[in-house]
Amino acid sequence: MLFKLGWIDFKRNFLIQGIIILLLVVTFLAAISMVSAIEMKLKKYMVFKEDLDCNGIYIMSDMIQNNESHTLFRDAEEIKEFLPEAEEVFTVAKLWEPYVNDMQINAWCYSPNIINRLSPELEEGRWFKEQDNNETVLKAVVSHNEDGLKTGDIVTMSTPLTDVEQKIEIIGVLQDNEPLFYHNDLAQPKGDYRDFYYTYDYESEGRIPLFILSDSQILGNMNKQEFSYLNFRLNSEKGFQRQVTAGTIVIYPDNISEFTIRENINRLNQESRIHHTAALSDIRERSQKYIFKELNDLLPIALCTFIFIVVAGISAGVISVKKHLKNYAIYYICGMQWKQCLFISLCSSLVAVLAAVGLFLFSIGWFQVLGKWRNTAMQIGIWQMLICAGIIFCYVFTTWLFPQTIVKNTSANQILKTNY
């Protein structure tokens, strides 16, 4: 009964309530956009958070060459041997001119620590797992493509530089524009965790698919003499040529001085093309500032919109109660308790909230039907729902609290004497 009366009250103030509904939807969108942006940034940052808390350096380069042997570094273990103080090294090794079924591809070999930290979104299949390290068939995850490469395919990789071939089984296909660990040397360094990531876009890469290989599997099968064409330790003269490129993370013990780290960089830089270096501690600080910049930018907008909604809701409630005090008196004569009239305004606010939530969900559904939702920076998760629930509670509570003072300070007898 009260909800029905609230619905009638809502219809009588439809214009004001309609504006409030639209403002609520805008507030939901602003709040979800803000939380989603922070959540997405935090997700990427948290992948390497433990590493950024360590003493270390990030190196952006075209190539890194050993100034003693005058050869290119080809994997993380080589760099670790060259820098005995280093505890851990993260590398991407790029293969030279790889082809699959006479089709040009890009091929990256990730060091084991990168494989273990990444868990990218896939169109199909799966990411690498530890059991793959013991397999004698080389596994690969490929980028989104329109070349018919799919999970379960076994293809042959070759190169015109040498007369060798390698069988590869595809275990997963990445979503398009999925961020991967890599640094594009053409991109200006940002100084935060974004320098760790590269968005591999199939169209922008000239429709050339990417194959990601795991050095965990390649190096883990050395004793079995497997993958000798990809492991220079087994076949240094004949095989796929590879070089460490893009981004390299070097982690040192806490007691290593900054001077030693700088000396190591100078050693690496003598015959290398290093574009930029940054301490991991500096990247951590800049990353945290970048993540919460979104909060500083969007929070004032969301708060101002919410305050405007609350003021409009309170005004609508007060106007509605004053306008319908006569009706409340009639309800009282018909047997309704005077205090129950307080809940009519509350039910009217709930109708507006339900309408706003319905309109919001309809908008999301429509975007999904059009295929546009994935292109937005918004996601619906537990934190987003909690924020929206908090907005709803604050709005309903405040818009109900103020009108009740009018009802409490007025009696049904006073209303009846004034109007009749």
matplotlib code that plots the C-alpha trace (Angstrom):
import matplotlib.pyplot as plt

x = [0.0, 2.8, 4.7, 1.6, 1.1, 4.8, 4.4, 1.4, 3.6, 6.4, 4.1, 2.8, 6.5, 7.6, 9.5, 11.8, 12.1, 13.0, 15.9, 17.0, 16.9, 19.2, 21.6, 21.7, 22.6, 25.4, 26.7, 26.7, 28.7, 31.1, 31.7, 32.0, 34.4, 36.5, 36.7, 37.2, 40.1, 41.8, 41.1, 42.5, 45.7, 46.1, 45.8, 48.7, 50.7, 50.2, 51.7, 55.1, 54.5, 56.9, 59.6, 59.2, 59.7, 63.1, 66.4, 66.9, 66.9, 64.7, 66.5, 64.9, 67.0, 67.1, 69.8, 72.2, 75.7, 78.4, 81.4, 83.7, 82.7, 81.2, 78.1, 74.5, 72.9, 70.3, 68.5, 68.2, 70.7, 73.5, 72.9, 72.8, 76.2, 77.6, 76.3, 77.1, 75.6, 72.2, 69.6, 67.1, 66.7, 63.6, 64.1, 62.3, 64.3, 63.2, 63.8, 65.2, 62.9, 60.7, 58.1, 55.2, 53.9, 55.6, 53.9, 55.9, 55.4, 56.9, 58.2, 59.1, 60.7, 59.8, 62.0, 60.5, 59.7, 57.7, 55.7, 54.9, 53.7, 51.5, 48.0, 46.6, 43.0, 42.5, 40.0, 40.5, 42.9, 45.1, 48.3, 51.5, 51.7, 54.5, 53.7, 54.6, 58.3, 58.6, 56.8, 58.9, 56.6, 57.2, 54.2, 53.2, 50.4, 49.6, 48.0, 44.6, 44.8, 42.8, 45.2, 43.4, 45.9, 43.9, 44.3, 45.4, 47.1, 50.7, 52.7, 56.2, 58.4, 61.4, 63.7, 65.4, 68.6, 69.3, 68.0, 66.2, 62.6, 60.8, 57.4, 55.1, 51.8, 49.4, 47.9, 46.1, 45.0, 45.2, 42.5, 43.3, 45.0, 46.0, 48.9, 52.1, 55.5, 57.5, 58.7, 58.4, 61.5, 59.5, 57.4, 58.5, 59.2, 56.5, 58.5, 55.9, 54.7, 53.2, 56.8, 56.6, 53.6, 53.0, 49.6, 49.9, 47.4, 47.0, 46.1, 48.7, 51.4, 50.7, 48.5, 51.5, 50.7, 52.8, 54.0, 55.0, 57.4, 58.6, 62.2, 61.2, 60.4, 63.3, 66.0, 64.2, 64.7, 68.4, 69.4, 67.2, 68.8, 65.4, 64.8, 68.5, 67.7, 66.3, 68.9, 72.3, 74.0, 73.2, 73.7, 75.6, 76.3, 73.1, 69.7, 67.3, 69.1, 67.7, 68.6, 67.4, 65.5, 62.8, 62.5, 64.9, 64.5, 67.6, 67.0, 69.8, 70.1, 69.2, 72.8, 74.1, 75.0, 73.7, 77.3, 77.6, 74.4, 75.6, 78.9, 77.0, 74.8, 78.0, 79.4, 76.2, 76.1, 79.6, 78.5, 74.7, 71.9, 70.2, 67.7, 66.7, 67.2, 65.1, 65.4, 62.6, 62.0, 61.4, 59.0, 57.1, 56.6, 55.5, 53.2, 51.4, 51.0, 49.6, 47.2, 45.5, 45.6, 42.3, 40.8, 41.9, 40.4, 37.1, 36.2, 35.3, 33.0, 31.3, 31.0, 29.5, 27.0, 26.0, 25.6, 23.4, 21.3, 20.9, 19.9, 17.4, 16.1, 15.6, 13.9, 11.6, 10.8, 10.1, 7.9, 6.1, 5.4, 4.2, 2.0, 0.4, 0.0, -3.7, -3.7, -1.7, -4.5, -7.1, -5.0, -5.0, -8.8, -8.9, -7.0, -3.3, -1.1, 0.4, 4.0, 3.4, 3.0, 6.8, 7.4, 5.4, 8.3, 10.7, 8.9, 8.8, 12.6, 12.9, 10.9, 13.3, 16.3, 14.8, 14.1, 17.7, 19.1, 16.8, 17.9, 21.5, 21.3, 19.4, 22.2, 24.9, 22.9, 22.5, 26.2, 26.9, 24.5, 26.2, 29.6, 30.8, 31.0, 34.4, 35.8, 35.0, 37.2, 34.3, 33.9, 31.2, 32.6, 32.2, 33.8, 31.7, 28.5, 29.4, 30.1, 26.7, 25.0, 26.6, 25.4, 21.8, 21.8, 23.1, 20.6, 17.6, 18.5, 19.1, 16.1, 13.9, 15.4, 14.6, 10.9, 10.1, 10.7, 7.8, 5.5, 6.7, 6.1, 2.6, -0.5, -3.4, -5.8, -3.8, -4.0, -7.7, -8.5, -6.5, -8.1, -11.6]
y = [0.0, 2.5, 1.6, 2.3, 5.7, 6.3, 5.5, 8.0, 10.6, 9.9, 10.4, 13.7, 15.0, 13.2, 16.1, 16.6, 12.9, 12.4, 14.8, 13.1, 9.7, 11.0, 12.5, 9.2, 7.4, 10.0, 9.5, 5.7, 6.1, 8.5, 6.3, 3.1, 4.8, 6.1, 2.7, 0.8, 3.0, 2.7, -1.1, -1.6, 0.4, -1.4, -4.8, -4.0, -2.5, -5.4, -7.8, -6.4, -4.8, -7.2, -6.5, -2.7, -3.0, -4.5, -2.8, -2.8, -1.2, -1.2, -1.0, 0.0, -1.0, -2.1, -4.6, -5.5, -6.7, -8.4, -6.1, -9.0, -11.6, -8.9, -11.0, -10.2, -11.3, -14.0, -14.7, -13.8, -16.4, -14.9, -11.4, -12.9, -14.6, -11.2, -9.4, -11.8, -9.3, -9.6, -11.8, -12.0, -10.8, -10.4, -10.5, -10.7, -12.3, -11.7, -14.2, -13.0, -13.3, -16.2, -17.7, -20.1, -22.0, -19.4, -16.6, -13.9, -13.8, -12.1, -14.4, -13.4, -15.7, -14.7, -15.5, -17.8, -14.9, -13.1, -16.2, -16.7, -13.2, -12.6, -14.0, -12.2, -12.4, -15.1, -15.6, -19.4, -21.9, -21.2, -19.5, -21.5, -23.7, -25.5, -28.9, -27.5, -27.3, -31.1, -31.4, -32.3, -30.4, -26.6, -24.7, -21.2, -18.7, -16.6, -13.1, -12.5, -13.1, -13.7, -16.2, -19.3, -19.9, -21.5, -23.6, -27.1, -26.3, -27.8, -25.6, -25.5, -22.4, -21.7, -18.9, -17.9, -17.2, -20.9, -24.2, -25.3, -26.0, -26.2, -27.8, -25.7, -26.5, -23.5, -23.7, -20.3, -17.3, -13.8, -11.2, -8.4, -5.3, -7.4, -5.7, -7.8, -7.3, -5.5, -2.0, -0.3, 1.7, 4.3, 5.1, 7.9, 6.6, 7.4, 6.6, 4.3, 0.7, 1.5, 1.2, -2.5, -3.0, -3.0, -3.4, -5.8, -4.8, -7.2, -4.5, -2.0, -4.6, -5.1, -8.1, -10.1, -12.6, -12.8, -16.1, -16.1, -18.9, -19.8, -20.0, -22.1, -24.9, -24.2, -24.1, -26.7, -29.4, -28.7, -32.1, -33.9, -32.0, -30.7, -27.4, -27.2, -24.8, -22.3, -22.9, -21.5, -23.5, -26.7, -25.3, -22.1, -22.1, -23.4, -22.3, -19.5, -16.2, -14.4, -11.3, -9.7, -6.5, -4.2, -4.0, -5.8, -5.8, -6.5, -7.0, -6.8, -7.6, -4.7, -4.3, -3.5, 0.2, 2.5, 3.0, -0.7, -0.7, 2.3, 0.6, -2.4, -0.2, 1.3, -2.1, -3.1, 0.2, 0.0, -1.9, -1.8, 0.5, 1.5, 4.3, 4.8, 3.4, 3.9, 2.7, 0.4, 2.6, 5.6, 3.6, 2.5, 6.1, 7.4, 4.4, 5.2, 8.8, 7.9, 5.3, 7.7, 10.7, 9.3, 9.6, 13.2, 14.0, 12.2, 12.4, 16.1, 15.6, 12.6, 14.4, 17.6, 15.5, 13.5, 16.7, 18.2, 15.0, 15.0, 18.7, 18.0, 14.9, 16.8, 19.7, 17.3, 15.5, 18.6, 20.1, 16.8, 16.5, 20.1, 19.7, 16.5, 17.1, 17.3, 13.9, 12.6, 13.9, 12.0, 8.8, 9.4, 9.6, 6.4, 4.5, 5.1, 6.0, 9.5, 8.3, 5.9, 8.9, 9.4, 6.3, 7.6, 10.0, 7.2, 4.9, 7.7, 8.0, 4.2, 4.3, 6.9, 4.7, 1.6, 3.6, 4.9, 1.4, 0.0, 2.7, 2.2, -1.6, -1.1, 1.3, -1.4, -4.1, -1.9, -1.1, -4.9, -5.6, -3.0, -4.5, -1.2, -2.0, -3.8, -0.6, 1.4, 1.7, 0.5, -2.9, -4.2, -5.9, -6.2, -2.8, -1.0, -2.5, -1.6, 2.1, 2.3, 0.7, 3.3, 6.1, 4.7, 4.4, 8.0, 9.4, 7.5, 8.2, 12.0, 12.5, 10.8, 12.4, 16.0, 15.7, 13.7, 16.8, 18.5, 15.5, 15.2, 18.9, 18.8, 16.8, 15.6, 17.7, 20.9, 20.0, 19.2, 22.5, 24.6, 23.0, 22.3]
z = [0.0, 1.0, -2.2, -4.3, -2.6, -3.2, -6.9, -7.1, -5.4, -7.9, -10.9, -9.5, -9.4, -12.6, -14.1, -11.0, -10.4, -14.1, -13.7, -10.5, -12.4, -15.1, -12.5, -10.6, -13.8, -14.5, -10.9, -11.3, -14.6, -13.0, -10.0, -12.0, -14.4, -11.6, -9.7, -13.0, -14.1, -10.7, -10.6, -14.2, -13.4, -10.1, -11.8, -14.1, -11.3, -9.0, -11.5, -10.8, -7.4, -5.5, -8.1, -7.9, -4.1, -4.7, -5.4, -9.1, -12.5, -15.6, -19.0, -22.3, -25.3, -28.9, -28.0, -25.2, -26.2, -24.1, -24.3, -23.4, -26.0, -28.4, -28.8, -28.3, -25.1, -25.9, -22.7, -19.0, -17.8, -20.0, -18.5, -15.0, -15.6, -16.9, -13.8, -10.9, -8.3, -9.9, -8.2, -11.0, -14.6, -16.7, -20.4, -23.8, -26.5, -30.1, -32.9, -36.1, -39.2, -38.1, -40.4, -39.9, -42.9, -45.2, -43.3, -41.5, -37.7, -34.7, -32.0, -28.4, -25.9, -22.3, -19.4, -16.7, -14.3, -16.9, -17.8, -14.1, -13.6, -16.6, -17.0, -20.1, -21.3, -23.9, -26.7, -26.4, -24.9, -21.9, -20.8, -20.0, -17.0, -15.2, -16.7, -20.1, -19.1, -19.4, -22.7, -25.8, -28.1, -28.0, -26.7, -27.9, -27.2, -30.3, -30.7, -32.0, -35.8, -38.9, -40.4, -39.1, -36.2, -33.4, -30.2, -30.9, -34.2, -34.7, -37.0, -38.3, -37.6, -39.9, -40.9, -44.2, -42.2, -41.6, -42.8, -39.6, -38.5, -35.2, -34.6, -32.3, -30.7, -30.2, -26.7, -26.6, -28.5, -26.9, -27.1, -29.5, -27.9, -24.9, -22.9, -22.8, -21.3, -23.9, -24.6, -27.9, -28.5, -30.5, -27.4, -25.1, -21.6, -19.1, -16.0, -14.4, -14.7, -18.2, -19.6, -18.9, -21.2, -24.9, -26.5, -29.4, -32.0, -35.0, -37.5, -36.3, -36.5, -40.2, -39.6, -38.5, -35.7, -32.6, -31.1, -27.5, -26.4, -22.9, -22.0, -19.1, -21.6, -23.9, -21.2, -19.0, -21.7, -22.2, -20.6, -23.1, -26.0, -27.0, -28.9, -29.8, -32.6, -30.1, -27.4, -28.5, -25.7, -27.6, -31.1, -31.3, -35.0, -36.6, -35.2, -34.8, -34.1, -31.1, -29.0, -25.8, -26.7, -25.5, -21.6, -19.2, -15.4, -13.3, -9.5, -7.0, -3.3, -0.9, 0.2, -3.4, -3.7, -6.4, -7.5, -8.3, -10.2, -12.3, -13.0, -14.3, -16.5, -17.9, -18.6, -20.4, -22.4, -23.9, -27.0, -26.5, -27.6, -24.3, -24.7, -21.1, -17.6, -14.4, -10.8, -9.8, -6.7, -9.0, -11.2, -8.1, -6.8, -10.2, -10.7, -7.4, -8.4, -11.8, -10.4, -8.0, -10.4, -11.7, -8.2, -8.0, -11.4, -11.2, -7.5, -7.4, -10.4, -8.8, -5.5, -7.0, -9.1, -6.0, -3.9, -6.6, -6.7, -2.9, -2.9, -5.7, -4.0, -0.7, -2.5, -4.3, -1.1, 0.9, -2.0, -2.4, 1.4, 1.7, -1.4, -0.2, 3.5, 2.8, 1.2, 4.2, 6.5, 4.4, 4.6, 8.4, 8.5, 6.4, 9.1, 8.3, 11.2, 10.9, 11.2, 8.3, 6.0, 6.5, 4.4, 1.4, 0.5, 1.1, -1.3, -3.9, -3.6, -3.9, -7.2, -8.5, -7.6, -9.1, -12.3, -12.4, -11.8, -14.6, -17.0, -16.1, -16.7, -19.9, -21.1, -20.3, -22.1, -25.1, -25.3, -25.0, -27.8, -30.0, -29.0, -27.5, -23.8, -24.2, -25.7, -22.6, -19.6, -17.3, -15.7, -13.4, -10.3, -6.6, -5.8, -8.5, -7.1, -3.5, -4.6, -6.4, -3.3, -1.1, -3.4, -3.4, 0.4, 1.0, -1.5, -0.1, 3.5, 3.1, 0.8, 3.4, 6.5, 5.8, 4.7, 7.9, 10.1, 8.3, 9.0, 12.6, 13.4, 11.9, 13.1, 11.0, 13.1, 12.2, 8.5, 8.6, 10.5, 8.0, 4.9, 6.0]

ax = plt.figure().add_subplot(projection="3d")
ax.plot(x, y, z, "-o")
ax.set_aspect("equal")
plt.show()
